[in-house]
Amino acid sequence: MQVQISEIKVKHRVRRDLGNLETLKDSLRRYGLLTPITLNGRYELVAGGRRLEAAKQLGWTSITANVVEPADEVAQLEMELEENTQRSDFTNADLLEGYQRLEKLKHPGVFRQIWKAIKEFFARIFHR
C-alpha cells in the first residue's frame, strides 16, 4: 500500500549509521522501490530505514509499505534485526556471472540478433 512519508514515525533504531545512500538513491531513481518498507499498525518503521531515508532525500511524498502487527516490542525488534541480518551478499563468482549475462543481453552477438529477428518474424506470421 502507498503511505504518505509524512505519516511515518521513526523511533529508536538499531542501525544508527545509514551509510552512503547515493547508490540506493540511484537505484530508486532508476527502478523505483523494489522492496517495500515495513511499518506496524501505528505507522512506526519496523524495517527499511535506508530505503525510507533515500526516498525522503529524493523528495518522494509517498512510499510503498507492508503493514504488519507484531505481537509486542520484542517481536518488532526481532523483525528489524531479522530484516537486516538475513541478507547474503553475492559471491564474486555470482556477480561476475550476472554482469556477464547482463553484458550479453545488452550487446548481443550477431547470431543472437539474427535468431531474435527470425523468432519475431515467425511470431508475426503465426499470430495474425
N, CA, C and O atoms as CSV, one atom per row, in Angstrom:
chain,resi,resn,atom,element,x,y,z
A,1,MET,N,N,0.823,-1.165,0.000
A,1,MET,CA,C,0.000,0.000,0.000
A,1,MET,C,C,0.876,1.240,0.000
A,1,MET,O,O,1.993,1.212,0.517
A,2,GLN,N,N,0.388,2.310,-0.566
A,2,GLN,CA,C,1.108,3.579,-0.571
A,2,GLN,C,C,0.822,4.323,0.733
A,2,GLN,O,O,-0.327,4.418,1.166
A,3,VAL,N,N,1.865,4.842,1.343
A,3,VAL,CA,C,1.749,5.558,2.606
A,3,VAL,C,C,2.436,6.917,2.444
A,3,VAL,O,O,3.507,7.010,1.845
A,4,GLN,N,N,1.823,7.947,2.972
A,4,GLN,CA,C,2.449,9.266,2.964
A,4,GLN,C,C,3.662,9.237,3.883
A,4,GLN,O,O,3.552,8.835,5.041
A,5,ILE,N,N,4.803,9.652,3.385
A,5,ILE,CA,C,6.028,9.621,4.175
A,5,ILE,C,C,5.883,10.480,5.433
A,5,ILE,O,O,6.445,10.155,6.479
A,6,SER,N,N,5.146,11.551,5.328
A,6,SER,CA,C,4.966,12.430,6.489
A,6,SER,C,C,4.223,11.743,7.640
A,6,SER,O,O,4.292,12.208,8.778
A,7,GLU,N,N,3.522,10.657,7.364
A,7,GLU,CA,C,2.780,9.930,8.399
A,7,GLU,C,C,3.624,8.870,9.111
A,7,GLU,O,O,3.201,8.311,10.122
A,8,ILE,N,N,4.815,8.598,8.580
A,8,ILE,CA,C,5.655,7.526,9.129
A,8,ILE,C,C,6.462,8.053,10.317
A,8,ILE,O,O,7.075,9.119,10.251
A,9,LYS,N,N,6.444,7.285,11.396
A,9,LYS,CA,C,7.191,7.632,12.606
A,9,LYS,C,C,8.428,6.737,12.680
A,9,LYS,O,O,8.337,5.517,12.549
A,10,VAL,N,N,9.569,7.360,12.890
A,10,VAL,CA,C,10.813,6.608,13.046
A,10,VAL,C,C,11.246,6.753,14.497
A,10,VAL,O,O,11.654,7.827,14.940
A,11,LYS,N,N,11.148,5.663,15.214
A,11,LYS,CA,C,11.544,5.651,16.627
A,11,LYS,C,C,12.968,5.115,16.730
A,11,LYS,O,O,13.681,5.042,15.729
A,12,HIS,N,N,13.381,4.742,17.937
A,12,HIS,CA,C,14.739,4.234,18.159
A,12,HIS,C,C,15.032,3.057,17.233
A,12,HIS,O,O,14.287,2.077,17.199
A,13,ARG,N,N,16.120,3.166,16.488
A,13,ARG,CA,C,16.511,2.125,15.536
A,13,ARG,C,C,17.820,1.494,15.953
A,13,ARG,O,O,18.658,2.150,16.572
A,14,VAL,N,N,18.004,0.226,15.620
A,14,VAL,CA,C,19.264,-0.452,15.898
A,14,VAL,C,C,20.359,0.142,15.028
A,14,VAL,O,O,21.442,0.452,15.525
A,15,ARG,N,N,20.091,0.305,13.730
A,15,ARG,CA,C,21.088,0.848,12.805
A,15,ARG,C,C,21.072,2.370,12.932
A,15,ARG,O,O,20.091,3.032,12.593
A,16,ARG,N,N,22.177,2.900,13.428
A,16,ARG,CA,C,22.273,4.357,13.569
A,16,ARG,C,C,22.926,4.989,12.349
A,16,ARG,O,O,22.530,6.069,11.912
A,17,ASP,N,N,23.923,4.312,11.806
A,17,ASP,CA,C,24.647,4.834,10.655
A,17,ASP,C,C,24.033,4.255,9.386
A,17,ASP,O,O,24.168,3.063,9.110
A,18,LEU,N,N,23.366,5.097,8.624
A,18,LEU,CA,C,22.719,4.630,7.397
A,18,LEU,C,C,23.701,4.446,6.253
A,18,LEU,O,O,23.342,3.890,5.215
A,19,GLY,N,N,24.918,4.898,6.424
A,19,GLY,CA,C,25.918,4.746,5.372
A,19,GLY,C,C,25.637,5.668,4.201
A,19,GLY,O,O,24.762,6.533,4.264
A,20,ASN,N,N,26.381,5.471,3.148
A,20,ASN,CA,C,26.220,6.268,1.935
A,20,ASN,C,C,24.952,5.814,1.205
A,20,ASN,O,O,24.813,4.638,0.868
A,21,LEU,N,N,24.047,6.732,0.968
A,21,LEU,CA,C,22.769,6.395,0.324
A,21,LEU,C,C,22.756,6.693,-1.179
A,21,LEU,O,O,21.734,6.493,-1.836
A,22,GLU,N,N,23.864,7.160,-1.723
A,22,GLU,CA,C,23.870,7.586,-3.131
A,22,GLU,C,C,23.534,6.448,-4.089
A,22,GLU,O,O,22.744,6.646,-5.012
A,23,THR,N,N,24.108,5.268,-3.896
A,23,THR,CA,C,23.811,4.172,-4.825
A,23,THR,C,C,22.370,3.705,-4.658
A,23,THR,O,O,21.723,3.327,-5.635
A,24,LEU,N,N,21.868,3.728,-3.434
A,24,LEU,CA,C,20.465,3.373,-3.205
A,24,LEU,C,C,19.547,4.393,-3.859
A,24,LEU,O,O,18.540,4.015,-4.459
A,25,LYS,N,N,19.871,5.673,-3.756
A,25,LYS,CA,C,19.059,6.711,-4.400
A,25,LYS,C,C,19.093,6.552,-5.922
A,25,LYS,O,O,18.078,6.734,-6.595
A,26,ASP,N,N,20.258,6.214,-6.452
A,26,ASP,CA,C,20.352,5.960,-7.903
A,26,ASP,C,C,19.448,4.805,-8.305
A,26,ASP,O,O,18.763,4.870,-9.326
A,27,SER,N,N,19.446,3.750,-7.500
A,27,SER,CA,C,18.596,2.593,-7.780
A,27,SER,C,C,17.115,2.979,-7.714
A,27,SER,O,O,16.332,2.577,-8.574
A,28,LEU,N,N,16.733,3.752,-6.703
A,28,LEU,CA,C,15.332,4.173,-6.585
A,28,LEU,C,C,14.921,5.046,-7.773
A,28,LEU,O,O,13.806,4.926,-8.281
A,29,ARG,N,N,15.811,5.908,-8.204
A,29,ARG,CA,C,15.515,6.743,-9.378
A,29,ARG,C,C,15.304,5.880,-10.615
A,29,ARG,O,O,14.389,6.107,-11.407
A,30,ARG,N,N,16.162,4.899,-10.757
A,30,ARG,CA,C,16.184,4.085,-11.971
A,30,ARG,C,C,15.080,3.034,-12.007
A,30,ARG,O,O,14.421,2.861,-13.032
A,31,TYR,N,N,14.873,2.331,-10.890
A,31,TYR,CA,C,13.965,1.184,-10.882
A,31,TYR,C,C,12.756,1.348,-9.978
A,31,TYR,O,O,11.829,0.538,-10.021
A,32,GLY,N,N,12.761,2.387,-9.164
A,32,GLY,CA,C,11.703,2.522,-8.175
A,32,GLY,C,C,12.023,1.672,-6.968
A,32,GLY,O,O,13.104,1.091,-6.872
A,33,LEU,N,N,11.086,1.602,-6.054
A,33,LEU,CA,C,11.270,0.828,-4.834
A,33,LEU,C,C,10.948,-0.634,-5.126
A,33,LEU,O,O,9.797,-0.973,-5.401
A,34,LEU,N,N,11.954,-1.496,-5.066
A,34,LEU,CA,C,11.755,-2.912,-5.380
A,34,LEU,C,C,11.262,-3.700,-4.171
A,34,LEU,O,O,10.549,-4.691,-4.324
A,35,THR,N,N,11.636,-3.268,-2.982
A,35,THR,CA,C,11.223,-3.951,-1.759
A,35,THR,C,C,10.558,-2.930,-0.847
A,35,THR,O,O,11.209,-1.980,-0.411
A,36,PRO,N,N,9.283,-3.104,-0.553
A,36,PRO,CA,C,8.585,-2.133,0.290
A,36,PRO,C,C,9.201,-2.053,1.694
A,36,PRO,O,O,9.824,-3.002,2.169
A,37,ILE,N,N,9.013,-0.907,2.337
A,37,ILE,CA,C,9.401,-0.804,3.736
A,37,ILE,C,C,8.337,-1.507,4.565
A,37,ILE,O,O,7.275,-1.854,4.046
A,38,THR,N,N,8.611,-1.721,5.846
A,38,THR,CA,C,7.650,-2.384,6.719
A,38,THR,C,C,7.305,-1.460,7.875
A,38,THR,O,O,8.189,-0.899,8.522
A,39,LEU,N,N,6.016,-1.310,8.125
A,39,LEU,CA,C,5.509,-0.480,9.218
A,39,LEU,C,C,4.627,-1.325,10.112
A,39,LEU,O,O,4.113,-2.363,9.694
A,40,ASN,N,N,4.455,-0.873,11.351
A,40,ASN,CA,C,3.450,-1.508,12.191
A,40,ASN,C,C,2.140,-0.741,12.003
A,40,ASN,O,O,2.091,0.221,11.236
A,41,GLY,N,N,1.099,-1.152,12.684
A,41,GLY,CA,C,-0.217,-0.541,12.509
A,41,GLY,C,C,-0.294,0.918,12.926
A,41,GLY,O,O,-1.229,1.624,12.547
A,42,ARG,N,N,0.693,1.383,13.713
A,42,ARG,CA,C,0.730,2.787,14.118
A,42,ARG,C,C,1.619,3.600,13.176
A,42,ARG,O,O,1.954,4.750,13.463
A,43,TYR,N,N,1.999,2.989,12.044
A,43,TYR,CA,C,2.871,3.590,11.036
A,43,TYR,C,C,4.253,3.904,11.592
A,43,TYR,O,O,4.886,4.880,11.190
A,44,GLU,N,N,4.710,3.079,12.513
A,44,GLU,CA,C,6.074,3.178,13.011
A,44,GLU,C,C,6.934,2.261,12.155
A,44,GLU,O,O,6.541,1.139,11.839
A,45,LEU,N,N,8.113,2.751,11.785
A,45,LEU,CA,C,9.001,1.985,10.929
A,45,LEU,C,C,9.499,0.736,11.645
A,45,LEU,O,O,10.017,0.808,12.760
A,46,VAL,N,N,9.336,-0.400,10.993
A,46,VAL,CA,C,9.855,-1.670,11.500
A,46,VAL,C,C,11.113,-2.039,10.726
A,46,VAL,O,O,12.114,-2.432,11.326
A,47,ALA,N,N,11.077,-1.919,9.408
A,47,ALA,CA,C,12.211,-2.280,8.557
A,47,ALA,C,C,12.218,-1.388,7.326
A,47,ALA,O,O,11.170,-1.050,6.776
A,48,GLY,N,N,13.435,-1.010,6.899
A,48,GLY,CA,C,13.564,-0.216,5.686
A,48,GLY,C,C,14.006,1.213,5.915
A,48,GLY,O,O,13.658,2.102,5.138
A,49,GLY,N,N,14.771,1.447,6.973
A,49,GLY,CA,C,15.213,2.802,7.285
A,49,GLY,C,C,16.040,3.453,6.197
A,49,GLY,O,O,15.868,4.640,5.919
A,50,ARG,N,N,16.935,2.703,5.576
A,50,ARG,CA,C,17.764,3.269,4.493
A,50,ARG,C,C,16.896,3.615,3.286
A,50,ARG,O,O,17.074,4.666,2.670
A,51,ARG,N,N,15.950,2.724,2.947
A,51,ARG,CA,C,15.066,2.990,1.812
A,51,ARG,C,C,14.208,4.221,2.077
A,51,ARG,O,O,14.015,5.053,1.190
A,52,LEU,N,N,13.696,4.333,3.292
A,52,LEU,CA,C,12.868,5.482,3.648
A,52,LEU,C,C,13.666,6.777,3.572
A,52,LEU,O,O,13.195,7.762,3.004
A,53,GLU,N,N,14.864,6.783,4.135
A,53,GLU,CA,C,15.681,7.996,4.121
A,53,GLU,C,C,16.074,8.373,2.690
A,53,GLU,O,O,16.071,9.553,2.340
A,54,ALA,N,N,16.408,7.394,1.875
A,54,ALA,CA,C,16.760,7.683,0.475
A,54,ALA,C,C,15.561,8.288,-0.252
A,54,ALA,O,O,15.716,9.236,-1.023
A,55,ALA,N,N,14.373,7.749,-0.012
A,55,ALA,CA,C,13.156,8.277,-0.636
A,55,ALA,C,C,12.909,9.715,-0.187
A,55,ALA,O,O,12.529,10.562,-0.995
A,56,LYS,N,N,13.121,9.991,1.086
A,56,LYS,CA,C,12.968,11.358,1.596
A,56,LYS,C,C,13.933,12.298,0.884
A,56,LYS,O,O,13.548,13.384,0.451
A,57,GLN,N,N,15.182,11.878,0.768
A,57,GLN,CA,C,16.196,12.717,0.127
A,57,GLN,C,C,15.882,12.961,-1.343
A,57,GLN,O,O,16.279,13.982,-1.904
A,58,LEU,N,N,15.167,12.024,-1.968
A,58,LEU,CA,C,14.764,12.203,-3.360
A,58,LEU,C,C,13.521,13.076,-3.494
A,58,LEU,O,O,13.118,13.422,-4.605
A,59,GLY,N,N,12.921,13.430,-2.375
A,59,GLY,CA,C,11.740,14.281,-2.407
A,59,GLY,C,C,10.432,13.537,-2.591
A,59,GLY,O,O,9.410,14.148,-2.904
A,60,TRP,N,N,10.450,12.212,-2.400
A,60,TRP,CA,C,9.221,11.442,-2.519
A,60,TRP,C,C,8.261,11.848,-1.394
A,60,TRP,O,O,8.690,12.145,-0.279
A,61,THR,N,N,6.991,11.857,-1.694
A,61,THR,CA,C,5.993,12.171,-0.667
A,61,THR,C,C,5.264,10.923,-0.181
A,61,THR,O,O,4.624,10.946,0.870
A,62,SER,N,N,5.358,9.843,-0.936
A,62,SER,CA,C,4.746,8.581,-0.514
A,62,SER,C,C,5.685,7.439,-0.861
A,62,SER,O,O,6.596,7.580,-1.676
A,63,ILE,N,N,5.436,6.300,-0.216
A,63,ILE,CA,C,6.297,5.136,-0.410
A,63,ILE,C,C,5.450,3.881,-0.213
A,63,ILE,O,O,4.470,3.895,0.532
A,64,THR,N,N,5.829,2.812,-0.876
A,64,THR,CA,C,5.131,1.539,-0.735
A,64,THR,C,C,5.560,0.870,0.572
A,64,THR,O,O,6.749,0.787,0.881
A,65,ALA,N,N,4.572,0.397,1.329
A,65,ALA,CA,C,4.866,-0.220,2.619
A,65,ALA,C,C,3.980,-1.431,2.845
A,65,ALA,O,O,2.834,-1.481,2.400
A,66,ASN,N,N,4.535,-2.395,3.541
A,66,ASN,CA,C,3.762,-3.504,4.083
A,66,ASN,C,C,3.472,-3.147,5.533
A,66,ASN,O,O,4.367,-2.718,6.262
A,67,VAL,N,N,2.244,-3.320,5.946
A,67,VAL,CA,C,1.878,-3.037,7.327
A,67,VAL,C,C,1.660,-4.366,8.037
A,67,VAL,O,O,0.850,-5.189,7.610
A,68,VAL,N,N,2.394,-4.561,9.126
A,68,VAL,CA,C,2.302,-5.778,9.918
A,68,VAL,C,C,1.938,-5.386,11.345
A,68,VAL,O,O,2.060,-4.224,11.731
A,69,GLU,N,N,1.503,-6.339,12.102
A,69,GLU,CA,C,1.194,-6.059,13.505
A,69,GLU,C,C,1.967,-7.030,14.383
A,69,GLU,O,O,1.463,-8.094,14.743
A,70,PRO,N,N,3.211,-6.651,14.727
A,70,PRO,CA,C,3.980,-7.512,15.621
A,70,PRO,C,C,3.243,-7.665,16.954
A,70,PRO,O,O,2.539,-6.753,17.387
A,71,ALA,N,N,3.406,-8.805,17.593
A,71,ALA,CA,C,2.696,-9.083,18.845
A,71,ALA,C,C,3.085,-8.116,19.954
A,71,ALA,O,O,2.256,-7.751,20.787
A,72,ASP,N,N,4.356,-7.700,19.962
A,72,ASP,CA,C,4.832,-6.805,21.018
A,72,ASP,C,C,6.147,-6.178,20.574
A,72,ASP,O,O,6.590,-6.381,19.444
A,73,GLU,N,N,6.775,-5.405,21.482
A,73,GLU,CA,C,8.037,-4.743,21.150
A,73,GLU,C,C,9.137,-5.747,20.856
A,73,GLU,O,O,10.007,-5.491,20.025
A,74,VAL,N,N,9.105,-6.880,21.528
A,74,VAL,CA,C,10.112,-7.917,21.301
A,74,VAL,C,C,10.013,-8.409,19.863
A,74,VAL,O,O,11.022,-8.490,19.163
A,75,ALA,N,N,8.824,-8.733,19.427
A,75,ALA,CA,C,8.620,-9.230,18.057
A,75,ALA,C,C,9.013,-8.161,17.038
A,75,ALA,O,O,9.597,-8.473,16.001
A,76,GLN,N,N,8.693,-6.913,17.334
A,76,GLN,CA,C,9.035,-5.843,16.395
A,76,GLN,C,C,10.552,-5.689,16.272
A,76,GLN,O,O,11.070,-5.537,15.166
A,77,LEU,N,N,11.260,-5.727,17.393
A,77,LEU,CA,C,12.714,-5.631,17.345
A,77,LEU,C,C,13.309,-6.852,16.647
A,77,LEU,O,O,14.274,-6.727,15.893
A,78,GLU,N,N,12.741,-8.024,16.891
A,78,GLU,CA,C,13.210,-9.232,16.195
A,78,GLU,C,C,13.052,-9.077,14.686
A,78,GLU,O,O,13.933,-9.479,13.926
A,79,MET,N,N,11.930,-8.495,14.244
A,79,MET,CA,C,11.709,-8.290,12.810
A,79,MET,C,C,12.737,-7.322,12.232
A,79,MET,O,O,13.259,-7.552,11.141
A,80,GLU,N,N,13.030,-6.246,12.951
A,80,GLU,CA,C,14.036,-5.288,12.475
A,80,GLU,C,C,15.397,-5.959,12.330
A,80,GLU,O,O,16.078,-5.794,11.318
A,81,LEU,N,N,15.782,-6.717,13.354
A,81,LEU,CA,C,17.070,-7.409,13.306
A,81,LEU,C,C,17.101,-8.459,12.197
A,81,LEU,O,O,18.087,-8.574,11.470
A,82,GLU,N,N,16.031,-9.210,12.075
A,82,GLU,CA,C,15.947,-10.271,11.059
A,82,GLU,C,C,16.098,-9.694,9.650
A,82,GLU,O,O,16.831,-10.229,8.818
A,83,GLU,N,N,15.395,-8.606,9.406
A,83,GLU,CA,C,15.424,-7.998,8.076
A,83,GLU,C,C,16.830,-7.538,7.706
A,83,GLU,O,O,17.195,-7.529,6.530
A,84,ASN,N,N,17.611,-7.161,8.699
A,84,ASN,CA,C,18.944,-6.648,8.426
A,84,ASN,C,C,20.043,-7.692,8.518
A,84,ASN,O,O,21.185,-7.408,8.154
A,85,THR,N,N,19.735,-8.883,8.991
A,85,THR,CA,C,20.790,-9.891,9.121
A,85,THR,C,C,20.624,-11.071,8.177
A,85,THR,O,O,21.577,-11.826,7.986
A,86,GLN,N,N,19.475,-11.258,7.590
A,86,GLN,CA,C,19.236,-12.454,6.782
A,86,GLN,C,C,19.579,-12.275,5.309
A,86,GLN,O,O,19.311,-13.159,4.494
A,87,ARG,N,N,20.161,-11.155,4.973
A,87,ARG,CA,C,20.600,-10.975,3.591
A,87,ARG,C,C,21.960,-11.618,3.402
A,87,ARG,O,O,22.752,-11.713,4.340
A,88,SER,N,N,22.217,-12.047,2.213
A,88,SER,CA,C,23.513,-12.627,1.898
A,88,SER,C,C,24.041,-11.948,0.639
A,88,SER,O,O,23.359,-11.889,-0.383
A,89,ASP,N,N,25.259,-11.439,0.730
A,89,ASP,CA,C,25.853,-10.791,-0.430
A,89,ASP,C,C,26.166,-11.827,-1.506
A,89,ASP,O,O,26.361,-13.008,-1.217
A,90,PHE,N,N,26.208,-11.359,-2.746
A,90,PHE,CA,C,26.639,-12.212,-3.843
A,90,PHE,C,C,28.103,-12.577,-3.645
A,90,PHE,O,O,28.882,-11.791,-3.106
A,91,THR,N,N,28.467,-13.769,-4.084
A,91,THR,CA,C,29.885,-14.095,-4.146
A,91,THR,C,C,30.456,-13.366,-5.354
A,91,THR,O,O,29.708,-12.904,-6.216
A,92,ASN,N,N,31.780,-13.265,-5.418
A,92,ASN,CA,C,32.409,-12.628,-6.580
A,92,ASN,C,C,32.074,-13.385,-7.857
A,92,ASN,O,O,31.863,-12.775,-8.905
A,93,ALA,N,N,32.024,-14.710,-7.776
A,93,ALA,CA,C,31.699,-15.520,-8.958
A,93,ALA,C,C,30.263,-15.261,-9.419
A,93,ALA,O,O,30.000,-15.154,-10.617
A,94,ASP,N,N,29.331,-15.161,-8.456
A,94,ASP,CA,C,27.931,-14.866,-8.802
A,94,ASP,C,C,27.824,-13.513,-9.491
A,94,ASP,O,O,27.152,-13.383,-10.514
A,95,LEU,N,N,28.484,-12.511,-8.931
A,95,LEU,CA,C,28.439,-11.172,-9.525
A,95,LEU,C,C,29.028,-11.168,-10.928
A,95,LEU,O,O,28.461,-10.574,-11.845
A,96,LEU,N,N,30.160,-11.830,-11.089
A,96,LEU,CA,C,30.801,-11.887,-12.399
A,96,LEU,C,C,29.875,-12.525,-13.424
A,96,LEU,O,O,29.720,-12.005,-14.529
A,97,GLU,N,N,29.256,-13.650,-13.068
A,97,GLU,CA,C,28.339,-14.325,-13.990
A,97,GLU,C,C,27.139,-13.429,-14.321
A,97,GLU,O,O,26.722,-13.341,-15.475
A,98,GLY,N,N,26.595,-12.772,-13.303
A,98,GLY,CA,C,25.455,-11.894,-13.527
A,98,GLY,C,C,25.788,-10.747,-14.465
A,98,GLY,O,O,25.016,-10.445,-15.375
A,99,TYR,N,N,26.923,-10.109,-14.255
A,99,TYR,CA,C,27.313,-8.999,-15.123
A,99,TYR,C,C,27.671,-9.476,-16.532
A,99,TYR,O,O,27.445,-8.756,-17.505
A,100,GLN,N,N,28.220,-10.669,-16.645
A,100,GLN,CA,C,28.491,-11.216,-17.979
A,100,GLN,C,C,27.179,-11.457,-18.733
A,100,GLN,O,O,27.074,-11.133,-19.916
A,101,ARG,N,N,26.183,-12.023,-18.051
A,101,ARG,CA,C,24.868,-12.237,-18.679
A,101,ARG,C,C,24.244,-10.915,-19.083
A,101,ARG,O,O,23.681,-10.794,-20.171
A,102,LEU,N,N,24.344,-9.915,-18.202
A,102,LEU,CA,C,23.795,-8.598,-18.500
A,102,LEU,C,C,24.467,-7.994,-19.728
A,102,LEU,O,O,23.799,-7.419,-20.588
A,103,GLU,N,N,25.770,-8.123,-19.805
A,103,GLU,CA,C,26.518,-7.586,-20.950
A,103,GLU,C,C,26.076,-8.258,-22.253
A,103,GLU,O,O,25.919,-7.592,-23.276
A,104,LYS,N,N,25.875,-9.584,-22.213
A,104,LYS,CA,C,25.417,-10.298,-23.411
A,104,LYS,C,C,24.018,-9.844,-23.824
A,104,LYS,O,O,23.734,-9.712,-25.015
A,105,LEU,N,N,23.156,-9.607,-22.856
A,105,LEU,CA,C,21.804,-9.143,-23.177
A,105,LEU,C,C,21.808,-7.729,-23.729
A,105,LEU,O,O,21.032,-7.404,-24.627
A,106,LYS,N,N,22.678,-6.891,-23.193
A,106,LYS,CA,C,22.754,-5.505,-23.664
A,106,LYS,C,C,23.427,-5.413,-25.032
A,106,LYS,O,O,23.080,-4.556,-25.844
A,107,HIS,N,N,24.384,-6.295,-25.281
A,107,HIS,CA,C,25.144,-6.263,-26.531
A,107,HIS,C,C,25.188,-7.653,-27.149
A,107,HIS,O,O,26.227,-8.312,-27.136
A,108,PRO,N,N,24.060,-8.094,-27.689
A,108,PRO,CA,C,24.017,-9.455,-28.245
A,108,PRO,C,C,24.923,-9.591,-29.473
A,108,PRO,O,O,25.122,-8.643,-30.233
A,109,GLY,N,N,25.455,-10.787,-29.636
A,109,GLY,CA,C,26.278,-11.064,-30.804
A,109,GLY,C,C,25.411,-11.152,-32.058
A,109,GLY,O,O,24.183,-11.131,-31.978
A,110,VAL,N,N,26.048,-11.247,-33.184
A,110,VAL,CA,C,25.361,-11.277,-34.474
A,110,VAL,C,C,24.385,-12.447,-34.554
A,110,VAL,O,O,23.255,-12.267,-35.008
A,111,PHE,N,N,24.790,-13.633,-34.129
A,111,PHE,CA,C,23.921,-14.800,-34.230
A,111,PHE,C,C,22.681,-14.643,-33.350
A,111,PHE,O,O,21.583,-15.029,-33.750
A,112,ARG,N,N,22.851,-14.084,-32.172
A,112,ARG,CA,C,21.702,-13.858,-31.290
A,112,ARG,C,C,20.743,-12.841,-31.922
A,112,ARG,O,O,19.526,-13.004,-31.833
A,113,GLN,N,N,21.275,-11.807,-32.552
A,113,GLN,CA,C,20.429,-10.809,-33.208
A,113,GLN,C,C,19.648,-11.434,-34.367
A,113,GLN,O,O,18.466,-11.146,-34.555
A,114,ILE,N,N,20.316,-12.287,-35.138
A,114,ILE,CA,C,19.657,-12.958,-36.262
A,114,ILE,C,C,18.563,-13.883,-35.739
A,114,ILE,O,O,17.452,-13.888,-36.269
A,115,TRP,N,N,18.870,-14.672,-34.694
A,115,TRP,CA,C,17.890,-15.590,-34.115
A,115,TRP,C,C,16.680,-14.829,-33.595
A,115,TRP,O,O,15.548,-15.270,-33.791
A,116,LYS,N,N,16.894,-13.709,-32.945
A,116,LYS,CA,C,15.797,-12.891,-32.426
A,116,LYS,C,C,14.930,-12.383,-33.578
A,116,LYS,O,O,13.703,-12.388,-33.477
A,117,ALA,N,N,15.552,-11.950,-34.659
A,117,ALA,CA,C,14.804,-11.455,-35.815
A,117,ALA,C,C,13.969,-12.566,-36.448
A,117,ALA,O,O,12.832,-12.334,-36.858
A,118,ILE,N,N,14.530,-13.769,-36.526
A,118,ILE,CA,C,13.799,-14.917,-37.088
A,118,ILE,C,C,12.595,-15.239,-36.212
A,118,ILE,O,O,11.497,-15.441,-36.730
A,119,LYS,N,N,12.779,-15.293,-34.900
A,119,LYS,CA,C,11.682,-15.580,-33.978
A,119,LYS,C,C,10.576,-14.533,-34.093
A,119,LYS,O,O,9.394,-14.875,-34.115
A,120,GLU,N,N,10.954,-13.276,-34.165
A,120,GLU,CA,C,9.953,-12.209,-34.283
A,120,GLU,C,C,9.199,-12.309,-35.608
A,120,GLU,O,O,7.993,-12.067,-35.656
A,121,PHE,N,N,9.901,-12.664,-36.678
A,121,PHE,CA,C,9.277,-12.804,-37.992
A,121,PHE,C,C,8.203,-13.888,-37.958
A,121,PHE,O,O,7.070,-13.670,-38.388
A,122,PHE,N,N,8.579,-15.067,-37.436
A,122,PHE,CA,C,7.620,-16.166,-37.397
A,122,PHE,C,C,6.487,-15.904,-36.399
A,122,PHE,O,O,5.357,-16.341,-36.617
A,123,ALA,N,N,6.781,-15.201,-35.320
A,123,ALA,CA,C,5.728,-14.863,-34.358
A,123,ALA,C,C,4.676,-13.971,-35.023
A,123,ALA,O,O,3.480,-14.128,-34.775
A,124,ARG,N,N,5.117,-13.043,-35.859
A,124,ARG,CA,C,4.167,-12.171,-36.558
A,124,ARG,C,C,3.330,-12.953,-37.577
A,124,ARG,O,O,2.137,-12.695,-37.738
A,125,ILE,N,N,3.954,-13.891,-38.250
A,125,ILE,CA,C,3.245,-14.661,-39.287
A,125,ILE,C,C,2.188,-15.549,-38.641
A,125,ILE,O,O,1.054,-15.590,-39.117
A,126,PHE,N,N,2.530,-16.254,-37.576
A,126,PHE,CA,C,1.622,-17.239,-36.988
A,126,PHE,C,C,0.666,-16.665,-35.952
A,126,PHE,O,O,-0.216,-17.382,-35.480
A,127,HIS,N,N,0.810,-15.414,-35.589
A,127,HIS,CA,C,-0.060,-14.821,-34.576
A,127,HIS,C,C,-0.934,-13.729,-35.162
A,127,HIS,O,O,-1.321,-12.800,-34.453
A,128,ARG,N,N,-1.242,-13.825,-36.413
A,128,ARG,CA,C,-2.114,-12.809,-37.046
A,128,ARG,C,C,-3.531,-13.105,-36.814
A,128,ARG,O,O,-4.400,-12.362,-37.271
